[in-house]
Amino acid sequence: MSRAAQGLRAWLLQRFTAIYLAAYLIVVITIIFRTEAFTYQEWRSGLSGPWMSVSTTLFALALLLHVWVGIRDVLIDYIHAVWLRLLFMAGTALVLLGSLLWVMRAITLAAMGTG
């Protein structure tokens, strides 16, 4: 794949994830403001529903993809030593993977009604 095609793919991915992130946040903020007393119990019960847990999981994936594309592009543009760029990319990937696992654990525990 050419560099131009890779750049276009990253640009499109950044835009599509931004659209999903904005739409999700609008829906969640609307739900929070339309609920009289939004408590932890209401949050947990809402998250235990299949639509909310799936959309929240997709939100986490979209957010991490959005972050990855942005940081990767900055690293490619500004760190010219290949070994150092790869080191930073590997560190970023590990942090993002750990974040994804933590979010998945939180969603699973909320959906199961524990935690």
N, C-alpha and C positions, 0 to 999 in steps of 0.2 A: 504494500500500500504506500502511496506517495506521501510525502510530508504534508502536502496541501490537503489530501483526503483525511489524514490523521488530525490536522488542525480543524477541519470542518466538523469531523466527528466529535471532537472535544467541545467545540463551540456549541453544536446542537445539543449534546448531552448536558452541558451547563445550562442552556436555556430551558430544556424540558424539565430538568430537575428543579430549576427555580420556579417554574410555573406550578409544579406539583406542591412544592414547599409553601408557596404563597396561598394556593387554594386550601391546603390542609389547615394552615394557620388561621385563615379566615373562618373556616367551618368551626374549628375548636374554640376560637375566641368568641364567636357567635354563641356557641353552646354554653360557654362559661358565663357570658353576660346575660343570657336568657334564663339561666337557672338562678333561683332566688338565693339559695345558700349552697354554693358549690363546695362540698366537703371532700375529704379524702375518700370516704365511703362511696360517694357518688362517682368520683373519678374511677375508682376501682370497679364498680359495677358497670360503668360505661365501657371500660376497657375490656371487660370480660365478654362483651358481645363480639361476634365474629367480624362484623363490618369495621368496628372501631379498632380491634386488635390488628386486623390485616392492614387497614389504612395507616395505623401508627407504625407498623413494621415497615411498610412501604415508605413512610415518611423518614424513618431512620436510615433506610437504605439510600433514599434519594439525597438526604443530607450528607451522608458519608461519601457518596459518589460526587456530589457537588464540591465538597471540601477537597477530595482527592484530585479532581481535575484542576481546581484552582491552585492548589499547592504544587502539584506536579508541573503545571505551566510556569509558575514562578521559579521553581527550582531549575527547570530546563533553561529558562531565559537568563538567570542570574548566577548560577553556579556552573562554571565552565570546566572545572576539573571533574572528569567522569567518575572517578572513584568517590569523590566527596558527594557528588550529586546522587549516586547510587546509595551511599550511606544514609543520606537524609531521606531519600525515597523509601528505603527499607524501614527506617525508624518511623516515618509517617505512616506507612502501611501497617506496621505493628500496633501503633497507637490507635489507628482507625479500626483495625480488626478487634482489638480489645474493647473499644467502645461499642462496636456492634454486638459482641458477645454479652456485654453488660446490659445493653438495651434489650436484647432478646431475652435475657434472664428476667429482667424486670417485667416485661410484657407477659412472659409465661407465668410468672408468679402471680401477677395481677389477674390474669385470665383464669388461673386455677383457684383463686380466692385465698391464697396463702401469702405470707409476707407482709 
